[in-house]
């Protein structure tokens, strides 16, 4: 019995020793490091840093709003591809195909070897080029977003120094740039709303020196000199009687006329004053209106509906309160039903809320022998 146990122990020791011998002599050693391109392993999908709380959809690859696009591809399209599972890094369409239906190949034959090497090299080059392009797009997108943040930080720094008009004009130039993301547009619009309230509609004399009232001068006469409706100066300065002004009184004035840009796609009317952003209003579009796109001049401003047979007191008429006429059939008017805003099936032409249309009515100028009419651009 002892001899049997001894034989078993010897056999186990021989098997273990042989296994250790094979492991030592057949170990291939450490695997080579991955290929590196631009300092990053090509097998790693490097994520660039971004602001806290931002996702891919918040960082679209677009041209900077302060520079013309050079026609390069956007990061948004590449990220959409990645989310669908067709990452350019994993593409093998340019390599050797091994799919069903392919003719069998003798990969070890001397005549096939050069072709296979060329194909594999081509596939590797294609993947490397795609990865490089994808990385460049990501970097460009990050740089665009960073430049916007730098611009806004610089704007706020200059505002602290009192450069209201300069910053207002600079930011107004990029307000409608299509390169802005939705979040950037909101941030920019919020700051511009505050600037417009101070630079244009407050009593601070920012754009023009104060107008000193002369003896016998009326508010309509002063407004005509600056090419703005007298109602605007009436509201800004809190005048009691536009026909009787105290001589020597200083009035806040701005030099017009104001212009308007109507965006049908965004359902928005934006006011501009000599390049300065001057406010925005939500609009609705009448279902019976003709083709609206084009450039117009305000021809008339009336407080009665221009529609034949519609009385001014007819509250059911969409233009009963204020009508800013651009042509015989196209105009800006009010609606008493706010559900008509941001829609295209209301009654009339270009619809504003009742309070908004009163403000716009007092800001835009009608063309006449005494004043230049406000320009209105309607675009899709």
Phi and psi in degrees as a GROMACS rama.xvg file:
@    title "Ramachandran Plot"
@    xaxis  label "Phi"
@    yaxis  label "Psi"
@TYPE xy
-62.0293  -36.9894  UNK-2
-65.2424  -34.1118  UNK-3
-67.2527  -44.7687  UNK-4
-61.1888  -41.7738  UNK-5
-62.1576  -40.3982  UNK-6
-64.2404  -39.276  UNK-7
-65.2219  -44.6564  UNK-8
-61.8906  -43.1677  UNK-9
-61.5652  -43.2811  UNK-10
-61.3438  -45.0343  UNK-11
-61.1671  -42.9298  UNK-12
-63.5113  -38.766  UNK-13
-63.8115  -42.38  UNK-14
-62.8027  -45.4746  UNK-15
-62.8932  -42.0239  UNK-16
-63.1299  -41.2787  UNK-17
-63.9479  -39.6879  UNK-18
-63.6333  -42.1723  UNK-19
-63.025  -41.2624  UNK-20
-59.6023  -45.7525  UNK-21
-63.9712  -39.4261  UNK-22
-65.0732  -38.3212  UNK-23
-69.8283  -43.7121  UNK-24
-85.4664  -17.1886  UNK-25
-105.6  2.02304  UNK-26
-67.2073  121.804  UNK-27
-75.3952  -6.75118  UNK-28
88.7734  -179.173  UNK-29
-66.3667  144.137  UNK-30
-72.8882  147.256  UNK-31
-66.0176  152.246  UNK-32
-68.2284  152.539  UNK-33
-65.0237  156.123  UNK-34
-63.9569  145.66  UNK-35
-120.143  131.22  UNK-36
-127.77  124.249  UNK-37
56.6185  32.9657  UNK-38
86.6394  -3.10666  UNK-39
-120.677  138.584  UNK-40
-58.9199  134.138  UNK-41
-68.0482  -18.2585  UNK-42
-86.5539  -2.18363  UNK-43
-106.394  130.719  UNK-44
-86.8228  95.1273  UNK-45
-72.9933  129.269  UNK-46
-100.16  122.564  UNK-47
-74.5719  153.092  UNK-48
-69.3555  150.379  UNK-49
-148.231  170.862  UNK-50
-63.2978  151.615  UNK-51
-59.0547  134.76  UNK-52
86.1264  -4.50386  UNK-53
-90.8013  140.625  UNK-54
-109.022  179.025  UNK-55
-57.4506  -38.6508  UNK-56
-68.3036  -15.7698  UNK-57
-86.2408  -8.49671  UNK-58
-123.439  70.5369  UNK-59
-72.1182  144.144  UNK-60
-84.1682  99.6108  UNK-61
-135.531  165.553  UNK-62
-67.7739  146.831  UNK-63
-59.2867  144.024  UNK-64
-65.2417  -18.8678  UNK-65
-100.334  12.4051  UNK-66
-146.682  149.031  UNK-67
-67.7748  144.412  UNK-68
-71.182  140.617  UNK-69
-94.5975  11.3567  UNK-70
83.13  8.93034  UNK-71
-75.2513  161.527  UNK-72
-68.4933  158.763  UNK-73
-98.9316  152.745  UNK-74
-70.1984  -23.6658  UNK-75
-58.6379  -41.2869  UNK-76
-68.2857  -38.5854  UNK-77
-69.3696  -36.8279  UNK-78
-69.3847  -33.5378  UNK-79
-62.6006  -39.2917  UNK-80
-64.3529  -41.6229  UNK-81
-62.6061  -40.6365  UNK-82
-67.1894  -26.1525  UNK-83
-82.0652  -1.56982  UNK-84
90.8309  7.04769  UNK-85
-109.449  59.7712  UNK-86
-63.7276  133.439  UNK-87
-57.26  -29.2592  UNK-88
-66.3216  -29.7913  UNK-89
-95.9964  5.09344  UNK-90
-69.02  134.367  UNK-91
-125.64  20.1032  UNK-92
-68.6771  -22.0544  UNK-93
-94.869  -2.33197  UNK-94
-89.8273  -165.239  UNK-95
-77.0258  127.865  UNK-96
-82.7872  136.984  UNK-97
-125.252  22.0709  UNK-98
-74.6369  170.496  UNK-99
-63.7952  141.938  UNK-100
95.7482  -15.5153  UNK-101
-72.5891  146.764  UNK-102
-69.3688  140.3  UNK-103
-63.4615  142.883  UNK-104
-120.254  143.261  UNK-105
-91.4623  87.6725  UNK-106
-62.6972  -18.161  UNK-107
-92.7583  -5.0347  UNK-108
-69.7311  145.117  UNK-109
-64.5953  -32.0198  UNK-110
-74.9564  -26.4741  UNK-111
-85.6449  -24.9339  UNK-112
-57.809  -49.086  UNK-113
-60.6522  -41.8521  UNK-114
-63.5764  -43.1593  UNK-115
-62.5435  -40.5425  UNK-116
-65.1957  -40.5943  UNK-117
-63.4101  -41.7375  UNK-118
-65.9995  -44.7463  UNK-119
-63.6647  -41.2612  UNK-120
-62.6904  -41.3723  UNK-121
-62.7818  -41.9155  UNK-122
-63.6633  -42.4511  UNK-123
-63.9658  -41.7376  UNK-124
-63.6937  -40.1632  UNK-125
-64.102  -42.8324  UNK-126
-66.1344  -39.3175  UNK-127
-65.4743  -41.0231  UNK-128
-65.1137  -41.5237  UNK-129
-64.7954  -43.1387  UNK-130
-62.0351  -40.9735  UNK-131
-64.3536  -42.9346  UNK-132
-63.9421  -42.205  UNK-133
-61.9801  -41.0366  UNK-134
-67.4708  -38.4246  UNK-135
-64.4351  -39.5916  UNK-136
-64.2552  -43.4397  UNK-137
-61.4284  -43.2294  UNK-138
-63.6835  -42.7908  UNK-139
-62.6195  -42.2824  UNK-140
-61.505  -44.7079  UNK-141
-62.9197  -41.0787  UNK-142
-64.9827  -38.2233  UNK-143
-62.2911  -48.019  UNK-144
-63.1209  -38.7849  UNK-145
-65.6458  -39.7809  UNK-146
-65.9649  -35.955  UNK-147
-64.1326  -44.801  UNK-148
-62.1311  -38.3852  UNK-149
-64.9836  -40.9728  UNK-150
-62.4837  -43.8552  UNK-151
-67.7292  -37.8678  UNK-152
-64.3058  -41.9446  UNK-153
-65.4406  -38.7398  UNK-154
-62.0397  -44.4624  UNK-155
-67.5422  -35.0322  UNK-156
-63.5007  -43.3328  UNK-157
-70.5032  -30.8999  UNK-158
-64.5562  -37.6685  UNK-159
-62.465  -25.8039  UNK-160
-86.5538  -5.17764  UNK-161
96.3427  9.6411  UNK-162
-85.1554  63.0298  UNK-163
-64.4232  -52.2301  UNK-164
-65.0711  -41.7166  UNK-165
-64.2925  -45.9088  UNK-166
-67.4244  -40.2965  UNK-167
-57.9144  -45.1771  UNK-168
-67.6169  -41.7721  UNK-169
-61.6537  -47.9245  UNK-170
-71.0594  -29.5894  UNK-171
-63.2571  -30.8666  UNK-172
-69.4303  -20.4206  UNK-173
-111.485  8.12202  UNK-174
-59.1036  -44.3678  UNK-175
-103.126  19.2597  UNK-176
-66.0762  127.019  UNK-177
-67.7027  -11.3597  UNK-178
-75.2588  -11.5852  UNK-179
-74.8904  138.003  UNK-180
-74.4549  168.456  UNK-181
-61.1725  -41.0834  UNK-182
-67.024  -41.0018  UNK-183
-66.0522  -38.9229  UNK-184
-61.09  -42.6428  UNK-185
-64.8061  -42.9355  UNK-186
-62.9566  -43.8674  UNK-187
-66.1041  -44.4813  UNK-188
-63.0443  -38.9385  UNK-189
-61.8989  -42.7848  UNK-190
-69.145  -39.9369  UNK-191
-66.2579  -34.7093  UNK-192
-60.186  -42.071  UNK-193
-66.419  -41.8849  UNK-194
-64.5894  -43.6479  UNK-195
-61.782  -40.3311  UNK-196
-60.7425  -33.7718  UNK-197
-87.7392  -50.2088  UNK-198
-70.047  -39.4584  UNK-199
-102.752  -46.1343  UNK-200
-103.367  -5.32454  UNK-201
-87.3945  179.847  UNK-202
-91.8273  7.66261  UNK-203
-74.1907  137.573  UNK-204
-89.9063  88.2027  UNK-205
-102.43  -51.7183  UNK-206
-86.9436  -30.9266  UNK-207
-134.057  148.854  UNK-208
-66.532  157.333  UNK-209
-62.368  146.402  UNK-210
-92.1566  123.982  UNK-211
-93.379  119.885  UNK-212
-67.9592  131.188  UNK-213
-94.4566  164.124  UNK-214
-61.7806  129.534  UNK-215
80.78  -0.32365  UNK-216
-79.179  138.297  UNK-217
-108.448  164.252  UNK-218
-66.8097  -41.2263  UNK-219
-59.1907  -35.5958  UNK-220
-66.7831  -42.2106  UNK-221
-65.6928  -43.9747  UNK-222
-62.0251  -37.7925  UNK-223
-63.4546  -36.6207  UNK-224
-64.0516  -34.2553  UNK-225
-98.4071  2.98616  UNK-226
60.3959  45.8728  UNK-227
-135.3  156.629  UNK-228
-63.5802  142  UNK-229
-65.7455  -25.5209  UNK-230
-62.5183  -31.573  UNK-231
-65.2395  -48.6779  UNK-232
-66.2548  -31.7957  UNK-233
-60.0236  -45.7706  UNK-234
-71.8933  -43.575  UNK-235
-62.6876  -43.6941  UNK-236
-93.9033  -3.31028  UNK-237
62.3909  41.593  UNK-238
-73.1852  139.844  UNK-239
-85.5141  -46.989  UNK-240
-129.884  112.231  UNK-241
-66.0173  -15.6001  UNK-242
-94.5893  -11.1279  UNK-243
-131.54  106.626  UNK-244
-117.885  142.842  UNK-245
-74.4917  125.349  UNK-246
-57.5625  139.809  UNK-247
90.3393  -8.71031  UNK-248
-70.3403  139.448  UNK-249
-93.9192  126.547  UNK-250
-112.732  140.61  UNK-251
-73.9041  128.765  UNK-252
-131.961  153.257  UNK-253
-131.853  151.927  UNK-254
-100.742  117.531  UNK-255
-97.8486  -166.168  UNK-256
-86.1632  159.859  UNK-257
-74.363  153.733  UNK-258
-122.487  165.898  UNK-259
-133.883  142.972  UNK-260
-120.998  119.502  UNK-261
-103.794  118.98  UNK-262
-102.444  108.992  UNK-263
-69.0428  -35.9534  UNK-264
-68.521  -34.474  UNK-265
-95.9039  -4.64686  UNK-266
53.6464  57.0796  UNK-267
-147.526  140.654  UNK-268
-113.802  125.676  UNK-269
-115.44  130.184  UNK-270
-94.0026  142.357  UNK-271
-131.47  148.321  UNK-272
-132.667  98.237  UNK-273
55.8035  38.0679  UNK-274
94.9176  -9.10535  UNK-275
-95.1869  130.944  UNK-276
-60.2537  133.939  UNK-277
-131.07  18.9195  UNK-278
123.351  162.542  UNK-279
-143.288  151.096  UNK-280
-141.631  138.344  UNK-281
-72.0342  144.108  UNK-282
-129.323  165.641  UNK-283
-121.607  164.001  UNK-284
-122.254  130.511  UNK-285
-70.8811  140.602  UNK-286
-72.386  -22.5882  UNK-287
-98.2819  5.13868  UNK-288
-71.7141  146.02  UNK-289
-71.5805  -177.766  UNK-290
-58.4917  125.143  UNK-291
-97.7155  -27.2946  UNK-292
-56.7888  135.733  UNK-293
154.219  -177.95  UNK-294
-113.218  131.374  UNK-295
-133.289  169.971  UNK-296
-127.371  139.836  UNK-297
-64.8157  117.788  UNK-298
-91.0667  -35.7575  UNK-299
-153.5  157.562  UNK-300
-135.168  118.428  UNK-301
-132.68  157.975  UNK-302
-101.311  9.30679  UNK-303
-119.029  152.789  UNK-304
-67.1123  133.499  UNK-305
-80.2043  -6.85663  UNK-306
-70.7967  132.139  UNK-307
-57.5062  133.554  UNK-308
82.6566  -2.07609  UNK-309
-99.1927  119.48  UNK-310
-75.1291  152.332  UNK-311
-64.3976  -27.291  UNK-312
-88.6918  0.960386  UNK-313
-74.994  99.2104  UNK-314
-70.6767  -13.7177  UNK-315
-77.6017  -13.9812  UNK-316
-77.006  132.674  UNK-317
-67.631  -16.1389  UNK-318
-115.82  24.9135  UNK-319
-67.9348  -32.4739  UNK-320
-85.7483  -59.3212  UNK-321
-135.929  138.188  UNK-322
-130.083  120.127  UNK-323
-108.507  99.692  UNK-324
-85.3579  129.069  UNK-325
-101.645  -42.1816  UNK-326
-138.2  -172.506  UNK-327
-64.7347  -26.8487  UNK-328
-116.724  -13.9124  UNK-329
-112.77  129.331  UNK-330
-157.847  169.841  UNK-331
-107.958  127.883  UNK-332
-149.958  176.513  UNK-333
-96.495  163.791  UNK-334
-138.234  137.514  UNK-335
-83.3246  -10.29  UNK-336
-108.347  105.066  UNK-337
-66.9106  -12.4196  UNK-338
-69.6047  -12.9125  UNK-339
-79.1955  -12.0008  UNK-340
-79.2388  150.538  UNK-341
58.6608  33.0179  UNK-342
-140.976  169.808  UNK-343
-121.944  23.7213  UNK-344
-129.243  26.9842  UNK-345
-84.5115  178.895  UNK-346
-92.5515  132.673  UNK-347
113.165  -141.496  UNK-348
-119.926  -91.2267  UNK-349
-112.435  116.652  UNK-350
-102.878  138.814  UNK-351
-126.808  156.733  UNK-352
-61.8728  156.957  UNK-353
-59.2809  -44.7918  UNK-354
-69.2067  -37.5956  UNK-355
-66.73  -41.8024  UNK-356
-66.8052  -30.0852  UNK-357
-65.6903  -41.175  UNK-358
-66.2536  -47.2372  UNK-359
-63.6614  -37.1066  UNK-360
-58.8881  -38.4398  UNK-361
-83.0261  -6.12921  UNK-362
-104.152  -43.3082  UNK-363
-78.2698  146.384  UNK-364
-105.171  142.835  UNK-365
-90.5294  144.619  UNK-366
-71.8661  130.848  UNK-367
-158.374  -178.135  UNK-368
-69.0977  -20.4547  UNK-369
-100.99  -15.3384  UNK-370
-149.094  158.011  UNK-371
-91.6347  132.115  UNK-372
-73.4203  150.332  UNK-373
-69.9001  141.992  UNK-374
-89.2214  139.596  UNK-375
-126.63  120.058  UNK-376
-105.266  124.571  UNK-377
-111.505  124.365  UNK-378
-136.044  160.06  UNK-379
